[in-house]
């Protein structure tokens, strides 16, 4: 499903950003889009969060059988 893939990409972006924050205290999203308080950064953070919430469904959804 397309929404699953988009959500996974967003979660990966968020995870990589947190890795940079944890290792180097460097927030790539904030650096690229004008700080943590800029509207674009906040939108990206919200999209990453929504993607994470959507990915919860991947844990509880029954798997499709391979054909």
N, C-alpha and C positions, 0 to 999 in steps of 0.2 A: 504494500500500500504506500502511496506517495507521502501521506502524512507521517507515516512511521519513519520513512527515510529522512524527511525534513527534520523531524524531531530528533532523530539520532545525530544528525549533523550538528544541530544546535547544542545538544548535550555534549558532544565532543568538543565544540568550540568553547563551551563553558568550562569543561574539564581542563582543557589546555590553558585557558586563562587562569584558572585557579592554581594550576601547576606553576605557572610563571609567578603568580602572587606568592605562593608558598616558598618557592625556591629563591626568588630574586627580588621580592617585593615590587614587582613590575606588573601593572594592570594594562595589558595590551589594548583591551577595548577602550579604556579611558584614554590611553595615549593616542589612539587613532581617531577618536571622536570627540575630543575636547574636554576630557575630565569626567569624573564619576557623576557630576551633577548635570551634565549636558543632556538635552532631550534625546538625542540619538543614542547615547550610551545607555540611558535608562530604558529606552525602547528595546535595545539589544538584550539588556539584562532581563527584562520582562519576557521577551521571546524565548530566551534560554530557559527561564523558569517554567514557562508554559510547555516547552518541549520536554523538560524533565517530568512534569506532571503527566503529559501524554505517554511518556515511556513507561510509566508505572503500569499502564494497561498491557504493555508487552509481557510483563511478568505473570499476569493472571489470565491472559487470553489463551485459549486452546490453540495449540500449534496445528498448522496445516500439514497433512501428510505429503511426503514427497511422492511425485508420480513417476 
